[in-house]
Amino acid sequence: MDAKISGMTYLQAHLPDIGLLALRLMIAAEFFPSGLTSARDPVGRAKENGLSPAFMMFIAIAEMAGSLGLVFGVLARWAAIGLLIIGAGAIQKKLFVWHTGYWGKDGYGAHYDLMLFTMNLVIALSGPGAFALLP
């Protein structure tokens, strides 16, 4: 009986850390494939986004590096800040350049980027939690 109680206490004590780990993994699951797609075709992606291929490759590497930082919890706050900057650029493009609005055409508005921005803000402000290699 004591083992169950102490086990529950341990689990309960780490619920916020489990939540932060899940949040980090979800952010990485979005940004890493995006970065990989951009790295595989920087010219095509640059054309889609109105950027230079070199800058698109920089963003691709930053997305993948930030994602790995979040997955492993290595400098996770800095990784989240980097992804915040990329997210701010995406929101700016959607609202002020492409004028897609909040919901956008076919659901591709700024709402999705704003959600990812907020998720990264949580990590940047609170840290990665206990399940991190190098907070």
C-alpha positions as CSV (number, residue, x, y, z in Angstrom):
1,M,0.0,0.0,0.0
2,D,2.8,2.4,0.8
3,A,4.4,1.8,-2.6
4,K,1.2,2.8,-4.3
5,I,0.9,5.9,-2.2
6,S,4.5,6.9,-2.8
7,G,4.2,6.1,-6.5
8,M,1.1,8.3,-6.8
9,T,2.8,11.0,-4.9
10,Y,5.8,10.8,-7.3
11,L,3.6,10.9,-10.3
12,Q,1.5,13.7,-8.9
13,A,4.7,15.7,-8.1
14,H,5.8,15.3,-11.7
15,L,2.6,16.0,-13.6
16,P,3.7,19.6,-14.5
17,D,7.0,18.1,-15.8
18,I,5.1,15.5,-17.9
19,G,2.9,18.3,-19.3
20,L,6.0,20.4,-20.2
21,L,7.6,17.3,-21.9
22,A,4.4,16.7,-23.9
23,L,4.3,20.3,-24.9
24,R,7.9,20.3,-26.0
25,L,7.4,17.1,-28.0
26,M,4.3,18.5,-29.7
27,I,6.1,21.7,-30.7
28,A,9.0,19.7,-32.1
29,A,6.6,17.5,-34.0
30,E,5.4,20.5,-35.9
31,F,8.6,22.4,-36.4
32,F,11.0,19.6,-37.3
33,P,9.1,18.3,-40.4
34,S,8.6,21.9,-41.5
35,G,12.3,22.6,-41.3
36,L,13.1,19.3,-43.0
37,T,10.8,20.1,-45.9
38,S,12.4,23.5,-46.2
39,A,15.9,22.0,-46.1
40,R,15.1,19.5,-48.8
41,D,13.7,22.2,-51.2
42,P,14.9,25.6,-50.0
43,V,14.4,27.2,-53.5
44,G,10.7,26.0,-53.8
45,R,9.9,26.9,-50.2
46,A,11.6,30.3,-50.5
47,K,9.5,31.0,-53.6
48,E,6.3,30.0,-51.6
49,N,7.2,32.3,-48.7
50,G,8.7,35.2,-50.6
51,L,12.2,34.8,-49.1
52,S,15.7,34.1,-50.4
53,P,16.7,30.4,-50.6
54,A,19.7,31.2,-48.3
55,F,17.3,32.7,-45.6
56,M,14.9,29.8,-46.1
57,M,17.7,27.4,-45.4
58,F,18.7,29.3,-42.3
59,I,15.1,29.1,-41.1
60,A,15.0,25.4,-41.9
61,I,18.1,24.7,-39.9
62,A,16.8,26.9,-37.0
63,E,13.5,25.0,-37.0
64,M,15.3,21.6,-36.8
65,A,17.8,22.7,-34.3
66,G,15.1,24.3,-32.1
67,S,13.1,21.1,-32.3
68,L,15.9,18.9,-31.2
69,G,16.7,21.3,-28.4
70,L,13.1,20.9,-27.2
71,V,13.0,17.2,-27.6
72,F,16.1,16.6,-25.6
73,G,15.6,19.6,-23.3
74,V,19.0,21.1,-24.3
75,L,18.9,24.8,-23.8
76,A,15.1,24.5,-24.3
77,R,14.4,28.1,-23.3
78,W,16.7,29.4,-26.0
79,A,15.3,26.9,-28.5
80,A,11.8,28.1,-27.7
81,I,12.9,31.7,-28.1
82,G,14.3,30.9,-31.5
83,L,11.1,29.3,-32.5
84,L,9.1,32.2,-31.1
85,I,11.0,34.5,-33.5
86,I,10.3,32.2,-36.5
87,G,6.6,32.1,-35.4
88,A,6.4,35.8,-35.1
89,G,7.7,36.0,-38.7
90,A,5.0,33.6,-39.9
91,I,2.3,35.5,-38.1
92,Q,3.5,38.8,-39.6
93,K,3.5,37.2,-43.1
94,K,0.0,35.8,-42.8
95,L,-1.6,38.9,-41.3
96,F,0.2,41.8,-43.0
97,V,1.7,40.4,-46.2
98,W,-0.7,37.7,-47.3
99,H,-3.8,39.1,-45.4
100,T,-5.1,35.7,-44.6
101,G,-6.6,36.9,-41.3
102,Y,-7.1,35.0,-38.1
103,W,-8.8,31.9,-39.5
104,G,-7.7,32.3,-43.1
105,K,-8.7,30.6,-46.2
106,D,-9.2,26.9,-45.7
107,G,-8.1,27.2,-42.1
108,Y,-4.5,28.5,-42.9
109,G,-4.8,31.7,-41.0
110,A,-2.7,33.1,-38.2
111,H,-4.6,31.2,-35.5
112,Y,-2.4,28.1,-35.9
113,D,0.9,30.0,-35.7
114,L,-0.4,32.0,-32.7
115,M,-1.1,28.7,-30.9
116,L,2.4,27.5,-31.6
117,F,3.8,30.9,-30.6
118,T,1.9,30.6,-27.2
119,M,3.2,27.1,-26.7
120,N,6.8,28.2,-27.2
121,L,6.2,31.2,-24.9
122,V,5.2,28.7,-22.1
123,I,8.5,26.9,-22.5
124,A,10.5,30.1,-22.8
125,L,9.0,31.5,-19.6
126,S,8.7,28.4,-17.5
127,G,11.6,26.3,-18.7
128,P,11.6,22.7,-19.9
129,G,10.6,21.0,-16.7
130,A,12.5,18.2,-14.9
131,F,12.8,15.9,-17.9
132,A,15.5,17.8,-19.7
133,L,19.2,17.1,-20.3
134,L,20.5,20.6,-20.1
135,P,17.8,23.2,-18.9
